[in-house]
Amino acid sequence: MGLIGSHGILPAAEYLRAVREAVGRAAYWDAPSIFWLGAGDTALKLGCAAGALVSLLAMFGAWQRSLLAVCLVLWISICSVGQDFLSFQWDILLSEAGFLAIFADESPTRVWLFRWLIFRLMFFSGAVKLLSHDSTWRDLTALHYHYETQPLPTPLAWYAWQLPMSLQKLSTLLVFVVELGVPFLFFAPRRFRYVGAAITIGFQVLILLTGNYTFFNFLTIALTMWLFIEPKKVPGTGHRVVSVALALFIGVLSGLLCLELFSVEFPFAGGELLARVAPFRIVNSYGLFAVMTTTRPEIVVEGSNDGETWLAYEFRYKPGDVRRAPAIIAPYQPRLDWQMWFAALGTYQQNRWFVNFLLRLMRNEPAVLRLLRYNPFPKAPPRYIRARLYLYHFTHRGERAWWTREEHGLYFPAVSLK
């Protein structure tokens, strides 16, 4: 509710109304969602509750394909109105995996489609790192920066950051091996395929231990399980027709995404086809950390009643108090904390939701305040609000805090509601 509820930072109902005013009837295609029928708080809560209930029923196996289809419709509906807060790569990965899950069985074509998905996920992630020409990936120092500057590190990331640079460079080189070389084992004979699966799972566990990437690592490991499934023939002409159609659809779209990744000119109306299908999030391009951040700016939001004494709002999980240890929270994702990381890399003009966030704080909006760890103005909202930027760094062994920080200027100037 604090994110997209009626009193949230980016209300879903207002967003749908704005889309409809901007593009007319095309809005229903550009933002496919059952919440066109109603996007109030009750509808959003019912959508989430229905998704949880249908997911549990699907686990028991009866009417499984139909229930998974309902799950997919509900998830895409939420993502369509979630705006900045539901636009992460694991969100679209869940959509694509959910789409394939509706057709899942042990037939050769459908097993191959799952393997093709995990291949694209891994290989694209490695390719974007090279294609970005980022210097930290090319000189193998990327992981040295990664542990410190990733959105929500775990305590183990602090220890990994202390490792010698030689080990950091070796680890970065292994990332390229795992993401660019190992995926080709996914289509190899069984023994080599199992080795590729084991390496991929181990890689995901290491990421999971050093960073909070929500359900991304768990979902990737689940998709990797398809490398252990041996295809079987499934009888029925209708089944084969559906499989061929599904393979052609995904093959064409993913082929176009490969061309887009490598900046190859689209044949015919390929770009238009991708644009038309993109709102449904069922065939996607992937690639995390194409450009590695080398510093860690953090936004500290402060309120005041007199313009002289300023008190800081404390977030639940992102770095704030330098003595507080990094959290372990995956597969949960605190989406506001994540967006604060992205906002700090740009300006508030580039992150229009941030202004709405400050407005909600100046009105002591309960739904938004529940997303925070600490509200320094529990009785009445502050008269003024501002945001300062700090550069955070991991401490070294022997120091009494987890972070050090230095002020880096104003992110948002002091303002009042007037």
C-alpha positions, 0 to 999 in steps of 0.5 A, spaced: 500 500 500 505 504 501 508 503 494 502 503 489 496 504 494 491 510 494 495 513 499 502 510 496 508 513 493 505 512 486 498 510 486 496 505 481 489 508 480 492 515 478 497 511 473 492 507 469 488 514 469 494 517 466 496 512 461 489 512 458 489 519 457 496 519 454 494 513 449 487 512 449 484 505 447 492 503 446 492 503 454 489 496 455 495 493 451 500 498 453 499 496 461 495 489 461 492 489 467 485 486 471 486 492 475 483 496 469 476 494 473 478 497 479 485 499 482 483 501 489 486 499 495 481 493 496 482 491 489 490 491 490 489 487 496 485 482 493 489 481 487 495 479 492 491 475 496 488 471 490 495 470 487 497 467 494 491 462 494 492 460 487 499 459 488 498 454 494 492 450 490 497 449 484 502 446 488 497 440 490 497 439 482 489 439 480 487 444 475 495 446 475 495 449 468 489 453 469 491 455 476 498 457 473 495 461 468 491 465 473 498 466 477 501 469 471 495 474 469 495 476 476 503 477 476 503 481 470 497 485 472 501 487 478 507 489 475 503 493 469 501 498 475 507 497 479 511 502 475 518 503 478 517 498 484 516 492 480 520 493 474 526 489 476 529 483 472 527 478 476 520 481 476 520 479 468 524 473 469 518 470 473 513 472 468 517 469 463 518 463 467 511 463 469 508 463 462 513 457 460 510 453 467 503 453 464 506 449 458 511 445 462 512 437 461 517 432 459 516 433 452 523 435 448 521 441 445 518 444 452 524 442 456 528 445 451 525 452 452 526 452 459 533 450 458 533 456 452 531 460 458 536 459 463 541 459 457 539 466 455 539 469 462 546 467 464 549 468 457 546 475 456 548 477 463 555 475 461 555 479 454 552 485 457 558 486 461 563 485 455 559 489 450 558 495 455 566 496 455 566 498 462 573 498 465 572 495 471 570 488 468 575 489 463 581 490 468 577 484 472 576 489 478 569 489 478 567 484 484 572 489 488 567 494 487 561 490 487 561 487 494 561 494 497 556 498 492 551 493 490 544 495 493 543 491 499 549 487 501 549 481 506 554 481 512 558 476 508 560 481 503 563 486 508 568 480 509 569 478 501 571 486 500 577 485 505 580 479 500 586 481 496 585 484 489 588 478 486 583 474 489 578 479 487 580 479 479 580 471 479 573 471 482 571 476 476 574 472 471 571 466 473 564 470 473 565 471 465 567 463 465 560 461 468 556 466 464 559 466 457 562 459 457 558 454 462 551 456 459 553 452 452 554 446 457 546 446 458 545 443 451 551 438 451 550 430 453 548 429 460 554 428 464 557 435 461 550 438 462 550 436 469 556 439 470 554 446 467 548 445 472 552 444 478 557 450 477 551 455 475 547 453 482 554 454 486 554 461 482 547 463 484 549 460 492 555 465 492 551 471 489 545 469 494 550 469 500 553 476 499 547 480 496 540 480 497 537 479 490 530 477 492 527 471 489 532 472 483 537 466 485 532 462 488 528 462 481 534 461 477 536 455 481 529 452 480 530 453 472 537 450 472 533 444 475 530 443 468 538 441 466 537 434 470 530 433 467 531 428 461 526 429 455 520 424 454 516 423 448 509 425 449 503 423 445 498 427 441 498 431 435 495 437 438 500 437 443 506 437 438 502 443 434 502 447 441 509 445 442 511 447 435 507 454 435 510 455 442 517 454 440 517 458 434 514 464 438 519 464 443 524 463 438 523 469 433 522 473 439 528 471 443 532 471 436 530 478 435 532 480 442 539 477 441 540 482 435 538 487 439 543 485 444 549 485 439 546 492 436 544 488 429 539 492 425 532 488 425 530 485 419 523 487 417 518 489 422 522 486 428 523 492 432 515 493 432 514 486 434 518 486 440 515 493 442 508 490 441 509 484 445 514 487 451 508 489 455 506 482 457 513 480 459 513 473 457 520 473 452 525 478 455 532 480 455 537 480 461 543 482 464 545 485 471 550 490 472 553 491 465 556 497 468 559 496 475 558 502 480 565 504 483 562 508 489 556 508 494 552 514 494 546 514 499 540 518 500 539 521 507 532 524 508 531 529 514 526 533 517 525 539 521 520 544 525 525 550 525 530 549 519 535 548 524 535 542 527 534 536 522 532 529 524 534 523 519 528 518 517 531 511 518 530 506 512 529 498 514 534 495 510 539 500 506 545 503 509 543 509 514 546 508 521 554 506 520 554 501 526 548 497 523 550 491 520 548 489 513 541 485 513 540 478 510 532 478 507 532 475 501 527 472 498 524 478 501 525 485 497 524 492 500 522 495 494 523 502 496 530 501 499 532 498 492 529 504 489 533 509 493 539 505 491 537 507 484 535 514 486 542 515 489 545 514 482 542 520 479 538 526 481 531 527 483 529 530 477 530 523 474 526 519 479 520 523 480 517 518 485 522 521 490 518 527 490 512 524 491 515 520 497 517 526 500 510 529 500 507 523 503 513 524 509 510 531 510 503 528 511 505 523 515 502 518 511 501 511 515 502 507 509 508 510 507 511 510 514 510 503 515 516 502 510 521 505 514 524 503 520 524 509 524 519 516 524 523 521 527 516 525 527 511 520 530 506 526 533 506 531 527 509 531 520 515 536 520 515 543 517 521 542 512 524 536 509 530 535 505 535 530 502 543 529 503 547 525 499 553 521 503 558 517 500 559 510 504 565 505 504 566 499 508 570 499 514 576 495 515 578 489 520 578 492 527 574 498 526 567 498 530 562 500 525 560 497 518 561 503 514 564 510 514 561 516 510 562 522 508 557 528 506 557 529 498 552 535 498 544 536 497 540 531 493 534 535 494 533 542 497 529 544 504 522 545 502 515 546 506 509 544 503 507 551 501 
